[in-house]
């Protein structure tokens, strides 16, 4: 069975440090860029949770 995902959805994963070695400068730059994107997304998710935008209903 195959999962259906929207075309606009993609997955970015940082490069892992190889055992006993270090990351190249290019890998570090890419990881930092991914981290910046992830931080912004995490802040949005925490804002949604903080203000209970999804969980609570507005009183009538």
PyMOL Python script that loads the backbone (N, CA, C, O; Angstrom):
from pymol import cmd

cmd.read_pdbstr("""\
ATOM      1  N   UNK A   1       0.840  -1.171   0.000  1.00  0.00           N
ATOM      2  CA  UNK A   1       0.000   0.000   0.000  1.00  0.00           C
ATOM      3  C   UNK A   1       0.893   1.245   0.000  1.00  0.00           C
ATOM      4  O   UNK A   1       1.865   1.318   0.752  1.00  0.00           O
ATOM      5  N   UNK A   2       0.563   2.199  -0.830  1.00  0.00           N
ATOM      6  CA  UNK A   2       1.376   3.400  -0.976  1.00  0.00           C
ATOM      7  C   UNK A   2       0.698   4.589  -0.317  1.00  0.00           C
ATOM      8  O   UNK A   2      -0.506   4.788  -0.482  1.00  0.00           O
ATOM      9  N   UNK A   3       1.459   5.381   0.427  1.00  0.00           N
ATOM     10  CA  UNK A   3       0.907   6.578   1.062  1.00  0.00           C
ATOM     11  C   UNK A   3       0.735   7.679   0.020  1.00  0.00           C
ATOM     12  O   UNK A   3       1.556   7.832  -0.885  1.00  0.00           O
ATOM     13  N   UNK A   4      -0.329   8.430   0.160  1.00  0.00           N
ATOM     14  CA  UNK A   4      -0.595   9.531  -0.762  1.00  0.00           C
ATOM     15  C   UNK A   4      -0.201  10.830  -0.067  1.00  0.00           C
ATOM     16  O   UNK A   4      -0.675  11.128   1.029  1.00  0.00           O
ATOM     17  N   UNK A   5       0.670  11.596  -0.716  1.00  0.00           N
ATOM     18  CA  UNK A   5       1.102  12.879  -0.173  1.00  0.00           C
ATOM     19  C   UNK A   5       0.919  13.959  -1.226  1.00  0.00           C
ATOM     20  O   UNK A   5       1.050  13.696  -2.422  1.00  0.00           O
ATOM     21  N   UNK A   6       0.614  15.183  -0.780  1.00  0.00           N
ATOM     22  CA  UNK A   6       0.523  16.283  -1.744  1.00  0.00           C
ATOM     23  C   UNK A   6       1.874  16.534  -2.415  1.00  0.00           C
ATOM     24  O   UNK A   6       2.922  16.263  -1.828  1.00  0.00           O
ATOM     25  N   UNK A   7       1.846  17.038  -3.616  1.00  0.00           N
ATOM     26  CA  UNK A   7       3.096  17.294  -4.336  1.00  0.00           C
ATOM     27  C   UNK A   7       3.933  18.388  -3.684  1.00  0.00           C
ATOM     28  O   UNK A   7       5.157  18.405  -3.819  1.00  0.00           O
ATOM     29  N   UNK A   8       3.272  19.302  -2.979  1.00  0.00           N
ATOM     30  CA  UNK A   8       4.003  20.412  -2.361  1.00  0.00           C
ATOM     31  C   UNK A   8       4.704  19.991  -1.072  1.00  0.00           C
ATOM     32  O   UNK A   8       5.483  20.767  -0.520  1.00  0.00           O
ATOM     33  N   UNK A   9       4.449  18.806  -0.593  1.00  0.00           N
ATOM     34  CA  UNK A   9       5.050  18.342   0.652  1.00  0.00           C
ATOM     35  C   UNK A   9       6.377  17.647   0.359  1.00  0.00           C
ATOM     36  O   UNK A   9       6.461  16.815  -0.544  1.00  0.00           O
ATOM     37  N   UNK A  10       7.400  17.987   1.116  1.00  0.00           N
ATOM     38  CA  UNK A  10       8.694  17.336   0.946  1.00  0.00           C
ATOM     39  C   UNK A  10       9.370  17.202   2.304  1.00  0.00           C
ATOM     40  O   UNK A  10       8.929  17.799   3.286  1.00  0.00           O
ATOM     41  N   UNK A  11      10.411  16.440   2.353  1.00  0.00           N
ATOM     42  CA  UNK A  11      11.091  16.134   3.601  1.00  0.00           C
ATOM     43  C   UNK A  11      12.567  16.495   3.471  1.00  0.00           C
ATOM     44  O   UNK A  11      13.249  16.030   2.557  1.00  0.00           O
ATOM     45  N   UNK A  12      13.055  17.326   4.389  1.00  0.00           N
ATOM     46  CA  UNK A  12      14.477  17.673   4.430  1.00  0.00           C
ATOM     47  C   UNK A  12      15.077  17.075   5.688  1.00  0.00           C
ATOM     48  O   UNK A  12      14.586  17.308   6.792  1.00  0.00           O
ATOM     49  N   UNK A  13      16.128  16.313   5.521  1.00  0.00           N
ATOM     50  CA  UNK A  13      16.797  15.736   6.673  1.00  0.00           C
ATOM     51  C   UNK A  13      18.247  16.196   6.676  1.00  0.00           C
ATOM     52  O   UNK A  13      18.905  16.183   5.636  1.00  0.00           O
ATOM     53  N   UNK A  14      18.751  16.606   7.845  1.00  0.00           N
ATOM     54  CA  UNK A  14      20.147  17.017   7.921  1.00  0.00           C
ATOM     55  C   UNK A  14      21.091  15.822   7.753  1.00  0.00           C
ATOM     56  O   UNK A  14      20.721  14.677   8.008  1.00  0.00           O
ATOM     57  N   UNK A  15      22.301  16.116   7.325  1.00  0.00           N
ATOM     58  CA  UNK A  15      23.315  15.066   7.170  1.00  0.00           C
ATOM     59  C   UNK A  15      23.826  14.663   8.545  1.00  0.00           C
ATOM     60  O   UNK A  15      24.094  15.514   9.392  1.00  0.00           O
ATOM     61  N   UNK A  16      23.958  13.362   8.757  1.00  0.00           N
ATOM     62  CA  UNK A  16      24.492  12.863  10.023  1.00  0.00           C
ATOM     63  C   UNK A  16      26.014  12.798   9.946  1.00  0.00           C
ATOM     64  O   UNK A  16      26.590  12.574   8.882  1.00  0.00           O
ATOM     65  N   UNK A  17      26.643  12.996  11.084  1.00  0.00           N
ATOM     66  CA  UNK A  17      28.092  12.908  11.157  1.00  0.00           C
ATOM     67  C   UNK A  17      28.513  11.446  11.057  1.00  0.00           C
ATOM     68  O   UNK A  17      28.039  10.610  11.826  1.00  0.00           O
ATOM     69  N   UNK A  18      29.398  11.134  10.116  1.00  0.00           N
ATOM     70  CA  UNK A  18      29.867   9.745  10.017  1.00  0.00           C
ATOM     71  C   UNK A  18      30.677   9.367  11.266  1.00  0.00           C
ATOM     72  O   UNK A  18      31.347  10.204  11.872  1.00  0.00           O
ATOM     73  N   UNK A  19      30.596   8.113  11.622  1.00  0.00           N
ATOM     74  CA  UNK A  19      31.302   7.631  12.810  1.00  0.00           C
ATOM     75  C   UNK A  19      32.806   7.837  12.657  1.00  0.00           C
ATOM     76  O   UNK A  19      33.412   7.357  11.699  1.00  0.00           O
ATOM     77  N   UNK A  20      33.400   8.550  13.604  1.00  0.00           N
ATOM     78  CA  UNK A  20      34.842   8.783  13.593  1.00  0.00           C
ATOM     79  C   UNK A  20      35.306   9.872  12.628  1.00  0.00           C
ATOM     80  O   UNK A  20      36.510  10.075  12.472  1.00  0.00           O
ATOM     81  N   UNK A  21      34.381  10.573  11.978  1.00  0.00           N
ATOM     82  CA  UNK A  21      34.752  11.617  11.022  1.00  0.00           C
ATOM     83  C   UNK A  21      33.973  12.891  11.335  1.00  0.00           C
ATOM     84  O   UNK A  21      33.177  12.927  12.273  1.00  0.00           O
ATOM     85  N   UNK A  22      34.205  13.917  10.557  1.00  0.00           N
ATOM     86  CA  UNK A  22      33.476  15.168  10.725  1.00  0.00           C
ATOM     87  C   UNK A  22      32.719  15.492   9.437  1.00  0.00           C
ATOM     88  O   UNK A  22      33.006  14.942   8.374  1.00  0.00           O
ATOM     89  N   UNK A  23      31.750  16.392   9.557  1.00  0.00           N
ATOM     90  CA  UNK A  23      31.009  16.833   8.380  1.00  0.00           C
ATOM     91  C   UNK A  23      31.843  17.822   7.578  1.00  0.00           C
ATOM     92  O   UNK A  23      32.670  18.546   8.133  1.00  0.00           O
ATOM     93  N   UNK A  24      31.622  17.848   6.282  1.00  0.00           N
ATOM     94  CA  UNK A  24      32.314  18.830   5.442  1.00  0.00           C
ATOM     95  C   UNK A  24      31.669  20.194   5.659  1.00  0.00           C
ATOM     96  O   UNK A  24      30.573  20.291   6.212  1.00  0.00           O
ATOM     97  N   UNK A  25      32.347  21.232   5.226  1.00  0.00           N
ATOM     98  CA  UNK A  25      31.825  22.593   5.375  1.00  0.00           C
ATOM     99  C   UNK A  25      30.501  22.738   4.623  1.00  0.00           C
ATOM    100  O   UNK A  25      29.581  23.398   5.107  1.00  0.00           O
ATOM    101  N   UNK A  26      30.402  22.126   3.446  1.00  0.00           N
ATOM    102  CA  UNK A  26      29.167  22.193   2.654  1.00  0.00           C
ATOM    103  C   UNK A  26      28.003  21.531   3.405  1.00  0.00           C
ATOM    104  O   UNK A  26      26.891  22.058   3.414  1.00  0.00           O
ATOM    105  N   UNK A  27      28.256  20.391   4.024  1.00  0.00           N
ATOM    106  CA  UNK A  27      27.214  19.702   4.787  1.00  0.00           C
ATOM    107  C   UNK A  27      26.777  20.539   5.995  1.00  0.00           C
ATOM    108  O   UNK A  27      25.594  20.575   6.331  1.00  0.00           O
ATOM    109  N   UNK A  28      27.721  21.203   6.635  1.00  0.00           N
ATOM    110  CA  UNK A  28      27.391  22.052   7.773  1.00  0.00           C
ATOM    111  C   UNK A  28      26.520  23.232   7.352  1.00  0.00           C
ATOM    112  O   UNK A  28      25.592  23.608   8.068  1.00  0.00           O
ATOM    113  N   UNK A  29      26.817  23.816   6.193  1.00  0.00           N
ATOM    114  CA  UNK A  29      26.027  24.945   5.682  1.00  0.00           C
ATOM    115  C   UNK A  29      24.602  24.492   5.358  1.00  0.00           C
ATOM    116  O   UNK A  29      23.637  25.184   5.685  1.00  0.00           O
ATOM    117  N   UNK A  30      24.476  23.343   4.723  1.00  0.00           N
ATOM    118  CA  UNK A  30      23.151  22.804   4.392  1.00  0.00           C
ATOM    119  C   UNK A  30      22.376  22.496   5.671  1.00  0.00           C
ATOM    120  O   UNK A  30      21.193  22.823   5.766  1.00  0.00           O
ATOM    121  N   UNK A  31      23.016  21.879   6.644  1.00  0.00           N
ATOM    122  CA  UNK A  31      22.356  21.566   7.917  1.00  0.00           C
ATOM    123  C   UNK A  31      21.883  22.835   8.614  1.00  0.00           C
ATOM    124  O   UNK A  31      20.801  22.849   9.203  1.00  0.00           O
ATOM    125  N   UNK A  32      22.667  23.887   8.557  1.00  0.00           N
ATOM    126  CA  UNK A  32      22.268  25.148   9.188  1.00  0.00           C
ATOM    127  C   UNK A  32      21.038  25.731   8.496  1.00  0.00           C
ATOM    128  O   UNK A  32      20.144  26.251   9.163  1.00  0.00           O
ATOM    129  N   UNK A  33      20.984  25.651   7.171  1.00  0.00           N
ATOM    130  CA  UNK A  33      19.816  26.124   6.427  1.00  0.00           C
ATOM    131  C   UNK A  33      18.566  25.337   6.792  1.00  0.00           C
ATOM    132  O   UNK A  33      17.497  25.918   6.982  1.00  0.00           O
ATOM    133  N   UNK A  34      18.696  24.020   6.891  1.00  0.00           N
ATOM    134  CA  UNK A  34      17.572  23.168   7.290  1.00  0.00           C
ATOM    135  C   UNK A  34      17.130  23.535   8.705  1.00  0.00           C
ATOM    136  O   UNK A  34      15.933  23.581   8.988  1.00  0.00           O
ATOM    137  N   UNK A  35      18.078  23.794   9.582  1.00  0.00           N
ATOM    138  CA  UNK A  35      17.769  24.152  10.959  1.00  0.00           C
ATOM    139  C   UNK A  35      16.978  25.456  11.033  1.00  0.00           C
ATOM    140  O   UNK A  35      16.049  25.572  11.832  1.00  0.00           O
ATOM    141  N   UNK A  36      17.338  26.434  10.208  1.00  0.00           N
ATOM    142  CA  UNK A  36      16.621  27.716  10.202  1.00  0.00           C
ATOM    143  C   UNK A  36      15.170  27.532   9.782  1.00  0.00           C
ATOM    144  O   UNK A  36      14.269  28.143  10.356  1.00  0.00           O
ATOM    145  N   UNK A  37      14.950  26.694   8.785  1.00  0.00           N
ATOM    146  CA  UNK A  37      13.579  26.415   8.332  1.00  0.00           C
ATOM    147  C   UNK A  37      12.807  25.707   9.438  1.00  0.00           C
ATOM    148  O   UNK A  37      11.656  26.042   9.717  1.00  0.00           O
ATOM    149  N   UNK A  38      13.440  24.741  10.052  1.00  0.00           N
ATOM    150  CA  UNK A  38      12.773  23.943  11.085  1.00  0.00           C
ATOM    151  C   UNK A  38      12.396  24.788  12.300  1.00  0.00           C
ATOM    152  O   UNK A  38      11.325  24.596  12.877  1.00  0.00           O
ATOM    153  N   UNK A  39      13.257  25.713  12.690  1.00  0.00           N
ATOM    154  CA  UNK A  39      12.979  26.573  13.839  1.00  0.00           C
ATOM    155  C   UNK A  39      11.728  27.400  13.591  1.00  0.00           C
ATOM    156  O   UNK A  39      10.887  27.532  14.480  1.00  0.00           O
ATOM    157  N   UNK A  40      11.595  27.960  12.389  1.00  0.00           N
ATOM    158  CA  UNK A  40      10.411  28.764  12.077  1.00  0.00           C
ATOM    159  C   UNK A  40       9.145  27.922  12.136  1.00  0.00           C
ATOM    160  O   UNK A  40       8.120  28.374  12.645  1.00  0.00           O
ATOM    161  N   UNK A  41       9.212  26.709  11.621  1.00  0.00           N
ATOM    162  CA  UNK A  41       8.052  25.815  11.651  1.00  0.00           C
ATOM    163  C   UNK A  41       7.692  25.453  13.087  1.00  0.00           C
ATOM    164  O   UNK A  41       6.515  25.447  13.448  1.00  0.00           O
ATOM    165  N   UNK A  42       8.694  25.150  13.907  1.00  0.00           N
ATOM    166  CA  UNK A  42       8.443  24.806  15.310  1.00  0.00           C
ATOM    167  C   UNK A  42       7.801  25.975  16.051  1.00  0.00           C
ATOM    168  O   UNK A  42       6.929  25.759  16.893  1.00  0.00           O
ATOM    169  N   UNK A  43       8.212  27.205  15.757  1.00  0.00           N
ATOM    170  CA  UNK A  43       7.617  28.374  16.403  1.00  0.00           C
ATOM    171  C   UNK A  43       6.155  28.543  16.015  1.00  0.00           C
ATOM    172  O   UNK A  43       5.328  28.900  16.855  1.00  0.00           O
ATOM    173  N   UNK A  44       5.830  28.292  14.761  1.00  0.00           N
ATOM    174  CA  UNK A  44       4.434  28.374  14.314  1.00  0.00           C
ATOM    175  C   UNK A  44       3.591  27.322  15.030  1.00  0.00           C
ATOM    176  O   UNK A  44       2.498  27.624  15.508  1.00  0.00           O
ATOM    177  N   UNK A  45       4.088  26.101  15.107  1.00  0.00           N
ATOM    178  CA  UNK A  45       3.348  25.031  15.775  1.00  0.00           C
ATOM    179  C   UNK A  45       3.134  25.373  17.248  1.00  0.00           C
ATOM    180  O   UNK A  45       2.042  25.149  17.770  1.00  0.00           O
ATOM    181  N   UNK A  46       4.144  25.906  17.929  1.00  0.00           N
ATOM    182  CA  UNK A  46       3.993  26.253  19.340  1.00  0.00           C
ATOM    183  C   UNK A  46       2.995  27.396  19.517  1.00  0.00           C
ATOM    184  O   UNK A  46       2.266  27.425  20.509  1.00  0.00           O
ATOM    185  N   UNK A  47       2.950  28.340  18.568  1.00  0.00           N
ATOM    186  CA  UNK A  47       1.968  29.417  18.632  1.00  0.00           C
ATOM    187  C   UNK A  47       0.555  28.896  18.506  1.00  0.00           C
ATOM    188  O   UNK A  47      -0.350  29.363  19.197  1.00  0.00           O
ATOM    189  N   UNK A  48       0.361  27.933  17.628  1.00  0.00           N
ATOM    190  CA  UNK A  48      -0.959  27.317  17.468  1.00  0.00           C
ATOM    191  C   UNK A  48      -1.366  26.619  18.765  1.00  0.00           C
ATOM    192  O   UNK A  48      -2.511  26.735  19.200  1.00  0.00           O
ATOM    193  N   UNK A  49      -0.443  25.904  19.373  1.00  0.00           N
ATOM    194  CA  UNK A  49      -0.753  25.214  20.622  1.00  0.00           C
ATOM    195  C   UNK A  49      -0.981  26.210  21.761  1.00  0.00           C
ATOM    196  O   UNK A  49      -1.871  26.015  22.589  1.00  0.00           O
ATOM    197  N   UNK A  50      -0.189  27.265  21.801  1.00  0.00           N
ATOM    198  CA  UNK A  50      -0.281  28.245  22.876  1.00  0.00           C
ATOM    199  C   UNK A  50      -1.641  28.925  22.896  1.00  0.00           C
ATOM    200  O   UNK A  50      -2.240  29.094  23.958  1.00  0.00           O
ATOM    201  N   UNK A  51      -2.113  29.305  21.754  1.00  0.00           N
ATOM    202  CA  UNK A  51      -3.385  30.008  21.674  1.00  0.00           C
ATOM    203  C   UNK A  51      -4.561  29.064  21.458  1.00  0.00           C
ATOM    204  O   UNK A  51      -5.690  29.512  21.260  1.00  0.00           O
ATOM    205  N   UNK A  52      -4.304  27.776  21.495  1.00  0.00           N
ATOM    206  CA  UNK A  52      -5.344  26.749  21.376  1.00  0.00           C
ATOM    207  C   UNK A  52      -6.232  26.985  20.157  1.00  0.00           C
ATOM    208  O   UNK A  52      -7.453  26.851  20.229  1.00  0.00           O
ATOM    209  N   UNK A  53      -5.621  27.327  19.069  1.00  0.00           N
ATOM    210  CA  UNK A  53      -6.354  27.628  17.840  1.00  0.00           C
ATOM    211  C   UNK A  53      -7.095  26.410  17.327  1.00  0.00           C
ATOM    212  O   UNK A  53      -8.203  26.525  16.803  1.00  0.00           O
ATOM    213  N   UNK A  54      -6.491  25.255  17.476  1.00  0.00           N
ATOM    214  CA  UNK A  54      -7.103  24.046  16.935  1.00  0.00           C
ATOM    215  C   UNK A  54      -8.020  23.385  17.969  1.00  0.00           C
ATOM    216  O   UNK A  54      -9.105  22.917  17.623  1.00  0.00           O
ATOM    217  N   UNK A  55      -7.595  23.342  19.220  1.00  0.00           N
ATOM    218  CA  UNK A  55      -8.273  22.557  20.232  1.00  0.00           C
ATOM    219  C   UNK A  55      -9.621  23.137  20.684  1.00  0.00           C
ATOM    220  O   UNK A  55     -10.618  22.417  20.731  1.00  0.00           O
ATOM    221  N   UNK A  56      -9.655  24.424  21.013  1.00  0.00           N
ATOM    222  CA  UNK A  56     -10.852  25.021  21.591  1.00  0.00           C
ATOM    223  C   UNK A  56     -11.754  25.614  20.524  1.00  0.00           C
ATOM    224  O   UNK A  56     -11.299  26.025  19.456  1.00  0.00           O
ATOM    225  N   UNK A  57     -13.032  25.650  20.835  1.00  0.00           N
ATOM    226  CA  UNK A  57     -14.001  26.294  19.959  1.00  0.00           C
ATOM    227  C   UNK A  57     -14.326  27.681  20.534  1.00  0.00           C
ATOM    228  O   UNK A  57     -14.300  27.879  21.749  1.00  0.00           O
ATOM    229  N   UNK A  58     -14.625  28.614  19.669  1.00  0.00           N
ATOM    230  CA  UNK A  58     -14.996  29.955  20.096  1.00  0.00           C
ATOM    231  C   UNK A  58     -16.377  29.920  20.740  1.00  0.00           C
ATOM    232  O   UNK A  58     -17.279  29.260  20.222  1.00  0.00           O
ATOM    233  N   UNK A  59     -16.559  30.617  21.858  1.00  0.00           N
ATOM    234  CA  UNK A  59     -17.888  30.664  22.459  1.00  0.00           C
ATOM    235  C   UNK A  59     -18.860  31.460  21.602  1.00  0.00           C
ATOM    236  O   UNK A  59     -18.475  32.430  20.951  1.00  0.00           O
ATOM    237  N   UNK A  60     -20.122  31.044  21.605  1.00  0.00           N
ATOM    238  CA  UNK A  60     -21.123  31.726  20.773  1.00  0.00           C
ATOM    239  C   UNK A  60     -21.837  32.795  21.530  1.00  0.00           C
ATOM    240  O   UNK A  60     -22.711  33.464  20.977  1.00  0.00           O
TER     241      UNK A  60
END
""", "prot")
cmd.dss("prot")
cmd.show_as("cartoon", "prot")
cmd.util.cbc("prot")
cmd.orient("prot")
